[in-house]
Amino acid sequence: MEFTAIILAGGQGTRMKSPLPKVLHPVAGQPMIARVIGTCRQAGITQVRVVVGHGQSLVKTVLEPLNVSTHVQEQQLGTANAVQSANLESLETDVIIMNGDHPLITDQDLKNFISDFKEQQLDLAVITVELDNPAEFGRIVRKHDQLVSIVEAKDASMETLKIREVNTGIYLAKASVLKKYIPLIKNNNSKKEFYLTDLIDLALTDRLKVQALLSKNTDVAHGVNNQAELAEATKKVFQSKTKKLMENGVIFIDPQATHVEEGVIIGAGSVIYPGAFIRGKTAIGAFTVIEPNCFISDSIIGDSVHMKAGSYIEQVIIKNKASVGPYARLRPETTIGESAHVGNFVEMKKVNFGNKSKAGHLTYLGDAEIGEDVNIGCGTITCNYAADKKKYKTVIGDRVFVGSDTQLVAPVTVESDSLIASGTTVTKNVPAGALALSRSPQVNKEGYAKKFQKKSES
């Protein structure tokens, strides 16, 4: 789309009471500025200029991979000064000016604004909304439905304050308008700043074609200035996502108590219980159940999987009909096979866990290849981290039975159809079909328990 976006992201954000630059605060897992840029891309706007100021080194770090140009506002001298900092002389397309702290704008909103601007062949436009409580927003004054002026709340009369249509801070303009009129804006105000709203007055005075475009989506006016507004914006994004998922057949027991980020895919018929937090590039299949208080990040979960309460899953693949938890932790590069079972208080890291294999409880498996239909007994651990500070691999074949309280000291291979007796420390490879057993001989001392008890009582 032949349009350039200028995003203002240089404000201090003092009301956030945070050392983090305001536009880097996350809304539903994504920095506000990245969210606004992403919306521009989705709307087809290919050229994006971001004006930075406060915390610019940190902001630039986030912007660097987003393929935008950055422009520094050296001093905080108002919104018009910020726009002027965006190298207006090089502009060749129409422009939309936006704020980096308005995270709820959608790509459809931007498409609508641009379409109206072009269809009405405007030189300059301001996007407006009607609010039940306009509060401190600048009021839009019209005469015969035509924009007359924008009056700041602090300068407005009692009659003007009754107006519900307000300025969102979003403008569309021809490049020639910005080049000509931005340098003419004066700072004749108490703060000695250059205000972008004055652009409207200059353009109207010269009888340019100027209009206020009323948006039906009041969220476009939702700026984030403090932590409460940040939380409200995040809540709205999560609610919007769960609503879309429910419209496509996903079952939420309590949508208000469930958090699913926008990039997540969930299949129809899946059930999500309260307290689940699902984020990143996660994809969940159909008819899967996610019980309360599960955390799932950047994972692929198949169909008919049962994720039991309190499980923590990160960068994992779980195949169809597997069950996990409760209170399991699956760490990156782990794959759970079809119909496999990972039970309570089991932790895995970098494990390929085969189809129909089971690890019922209280187990740690790391850096391991585990075959199909394997039974891992309670208390089993792979000793993958050695004194040389390197990690080594454990390989277990198919249909192996590993008894409880087994230690597998890597690197070690246990071949298919073998047995590991409970309490064994495996330090050597186990051949197929063999029994591995390593225990100290048991000694029974007759009558010793009574002697010990008497000694304790005395």
N, C-alpha and C positions, 0 to 999 in steps of 0.2 A: 504494500500500500504506500503510495507516495505521500507520506506524512512523516513528520519528525516529532518525537516526543521530547519535551524538556521537563525533566523531573527534578524538583527542588528538594534537596536532601542535605542541606547544610546547617539546619537549625540546631541550637544547643539542646533543646528538649529538657530544660531545667526542671519542669514539673514531673518528669519521670523519676527524679531522685535516684538516678542510676549512673554509674561510671561508663556504661555502654552507650554509644551514640544512639539516639532515639530510633533512627531508621533501621538499626540492626536488631532491635528487639523482635523476637519471633512471634508470629501469629500462626497458630496451628502448625508449628514446627518449621516455619520458613521466615527468614528475616523480612520485615516489611518492605524494604527497598527491592529485594529480590522478587517478592510477590508482585509488586507494581510493575516491575520490568517484565516479568513473565506474562502478566496480563496484556501488556503492550504487544508482546510477540504473538500471543494467541489472537489478538485482534488484527494481526497482519502489519503492524508498524515495525519496520525494519531498522530505522534510524532512531537511536535513543541516546540522548545527551543527559548526563546526570551532573547537577551542580552540587558540589560538596564544599564543606567548610569545617564545622566542628567535628573533631575526630576523624579527619579526612584520611589519615594513613590507614586506620583500621577499616573504614568504609571502602576505601580503594581495594583493600585485600579481598573483600567480598565481591566487589564489582569486577575485578580483573577477569575471571573466567566467563563473565556474562556478555562479553562482546558489546560493550557500550563505551562511549567516549566520556571522560570525566573532565569537568571544568571547575576551577576553584574560585569561590567567592571569598576574596581576601579578607573583607570586613563584613560584618553582619549589618548591612545598610538597607534591609527591606527586600520585599519580594521582587520589585522591579529591578533592583540592583542585581539580585540573584539571576534573573532572566538575562540581563545584559551580560553577565559573566559567561554565558553559554555560547560565545563566539557567534553572535547574530549575523555578522557580516558574511559568514559562509553559508547561511541558510539558503536553500533553493526550493524548498517545498512548504506547503502549509504546515502549521505547527499546532500541537496540543500541549498545553502547559498543565502539569499535574504536580501534586505534592507526594513526596515519598512516604508520608505517614498516613495515607488513605488506603488501607489494605483491602477494603471490601468492594472496590470497583471491579466489575467483571469485564471480560472481553466483549460481551454483547453490549454493555453500556457504552464502551468506546466506539464500537461500530455504529451504534445509534447516534452518538454525538457527531461523528464524522459524516454520517449520511445526511443528517439534518443540516449541518453546516454547508455541505456541498449543494444539496437540493435547493436551499434558500439563497445560494450564491452570496453568502455573507462575507464581509471583510473581517469581522470580529464577533465573537460570541462568548458569553459566559454561561456556564452550566448552573442551573438552579434547582432547588427542591422546595417543597412545602412541608414545613415541620409544625407539629402541634405546639411545640415549645421551642421557638426560634432562639431563645437565650441570647448569647453574645454574637450570633451570626450577623453579618451585614445584610440589610434589607434591600430587596429589589423593588424599586419604585417604577411603576409603569403608568403610561397615559395612553388610553385607547389601545391597550394590549402591547404597546411598544415600550421598550426599555427607555427610561428617562435618566436614571442614575442608580448608583449603589451607595447606600448610606450606612456608615458604620454604626453599630448599636450605641456606642458611647456618644455619638453626635446626633442621634435620632430624636425627633420629638415624640411625645406620647402617642400621637396619632400614627406616626411612621412605625413605631415599635409594635403596633397591632398587626402589621403586615407579616404574613406567615411564609412568604416566598423569600428564600435566602440565597446568598452567594456560597457556592461550594468551594470556590478557589480553583476551579478548573476552567481554563480558557482555550478557545480555538481562534487562530488568527492566520491571516496570510503573512508570509515572511516579510513582505514589503511594509506591512503595517507595523510590525515589531521593529524593523530597522529604522523606520521614520520616527515613530512616536515614543519608544522606550527612552531614547536620549533626551526627550523633551519633558519627561516627568520631573517635577520638583519635589523637594523635601520640606515643604512649608507645613510642618506639623510638629507637635510637641516632642516627638521622638527623633526628629530630623532623619527620617527614613524615607525611602522611595517606594511608594505603594503601587502595586500592579492595578489596583482598582482605578487609579487615576487614568489608566490607559483608556478606559471606557469613556470618561468625560472628554478626553482629547479627541477620540474618534467621533463621538457624537457631535462635538462642536464643528468638526470639519465635514459633517453630514455623510460620513461613511455608513455603509450598511451594517448596523450593529443590532444584535438581538440577544435576549436572554432565552436560552433553551431549557425548558422545564423538564426535568427527569422524573419519571415515576418511581424510580428506585431511590429511596431516601438514604440507603446505605452509602451512596457515593459521597455523602457529606460527612461520613463517619471518620473524622480525623482522630488520631491517637495522640493524646497529650499527657496522659498519666497512666499509672499502672491499672487503674480501674477500667479505663477505656480500652487498654490493651487486652485485658481479660475479657471484656465484653465482645471485642472484635474476634478473638479466638473462639469464644463460645458460639458466635454466629456462624463462623466457618465450619465448625464441627457439626452444628445443627443442620446446616445446609447439606453437608455430606451425608449424614445419616438419613435425611429426608430422601435424597436421591437414591440411596441404596434400598430403602424401604419401598420406594416406587418400583424398584426392579426385583422385589421378592425376597429381600433379606429381612430376617426377623430380629428385631431388637426388643428385648424384654423391657428395657428402660432407656430410650434414646438419649434422654437428658443426662444420664450417668455413664455414657459410653463415648469414647473419643476415638475417632477414625480420621486419619489425615487424608487429604484430597487425592493423593496418588494411589491409594489402596483400592484393590479390586476384590470384591466378594461375590461369590456365586449365589444364585437364587436358592432359597430353602435353607441356607445356613442360619444358625441361631447364635446371636451375640448377647451374652449376659452383661449385667451392670459391672462397671469397674474395669472392663477391658480397654486397653490402650493399644491401638494398632497403627503403626506409623511406617513412613518410608515407602519403598517400592515393594510392598507386600501384596501378594496375590493369594486369595483363599478360594478354594473350589466350592462346589455345591454340597448342601446337606452336611456341612461341617458344624460342629458345636464348639463354641469358645466360651468356657465357663468364667465365673467372676474373677476379676483381678489378674487376668493374664496380660503380659506385656509381649507384644510381637513386633519385631522390627526387621524390615528388609528381608522377608522370608517368603518362601513359596510353600503353600500348604494345600494338599490335594483334596479330593472329594471324601466325604464321610469320615473325616478325621475327628477324633474326640480330644479336645484340648481341655484338660481338667484344671481346676481352680489354682491360681497362684503361680502358674508356670511362666518362665522367662525365656523368650525365644529370640535369637538374634542371628541374622544371616544364615538361616537353616533351610533345608528342604525336607519336608515331611510328606511322604507319599500316601496314597489312598488307604483309607481304613485303619490307619495307625492310631494309637492312643498315646497321649503324653500327659504325665502328671498324676496326681496333683503335686505342685511344688517341685517341678523339674526345671533344670536349667540347661538349655541347649545353646552352646556357643558357636561362633562362626566356623564355617566350612564343615558342618555336620549334615549328614543325610540320613534320614530315618526311612527304612524300607516299608513296603506295603504290608499292612496287617501286623506291623511290629508293635511292641509295647515297651514304653519307657515309663517307669513308675515314679513313686514319690521320692523326693530327695535324691534323684539321679542327676548327675552332671556329666555332660559330654562336650568335648572340644575337638574339632577336626577328626570326626569319626564317620566312617561309612558303616552304618548299622543295617544288616541285611533284612530281607523280607522274613516276617514271622518270628524274628528274634525277640528275646525278652530280657529286660533288665528291670526287675521288679521294684527294687528299693535300695537306697543308701549305697550308691555305687558311683565311682568316678572312672570314666573312660576318656583317655586323651590320646591323640595321634594313633588311631587304631583302625584296622580294616577287620570287620567282623562279618562273617558269612551269614547264611540263611539258617533259620530254625535253631539258633543258638540260645542256650539258657545261661544268663549271667547271674550268679548267686549274690545274695545280699552281702554288702561289705567288700565286694571285689574292687580292686583298683589296678590301673595300669601305671606302672612307675616309669613315666616317659621322660622325666627331667633328671639328668644325671649330674654328677659332681663337676663334669667339664662344662657345665652350663649349656649343653646341647640337648635337643629333644630327639627321642628315638621312638621307633614305631613298633607296635604290637600287631601281629596278624593272627587271626583266629579263623579257621575254616568253617565249613558247614556242619551243622548238627553236633556241635561241641557242647558238652555239659561242663560248666564251670561252677564248682561248688562255692559255698559261702566263704567269706574271709580269705579270698585268694589274692595274692599279689603277683602281677605279671611284670617282671623286670625287663624292660625293653633294652635293646632290640631282641625280640623273641617271636617265634612262630609256633602256633598250636595247630596242627593239621586236623583235617576233617574227621568226624566220628570218634574223637578222643574224649577222655574224661579227666577232669582235674578235681582231685579230692579236696574237700573243705580244709581250709587252713594251710594250703600249700603255697609256698613261694616258688614261682616258676622262673628259673634263671637259665634254663636250657630249652632248646626246641623240643617239642613233643611230637613224636611220629603219629601218623594216622592210626586210629583205632587203639591207641595206647592209653594206659592209666598213669597219670602223673601224681606222685605222692611224695610230699616232703614234710615229715613231722618228727619231732623228738619223741622217743619212747615214753609212754605214759607210766608213771610210777604211783602206786596206791600205798599209802602209809596207814596201816590199820590203827584205829584208835587215836590218831593224831588230832582229829577235830575236837574231841572231848578235852584232851590235854590243853589245847590252845584256848578253848573257851574258859576253862578253869583259871588259866594263867591270866586271861584278860579280866575276869571278875575280881581276882585278887589285886 
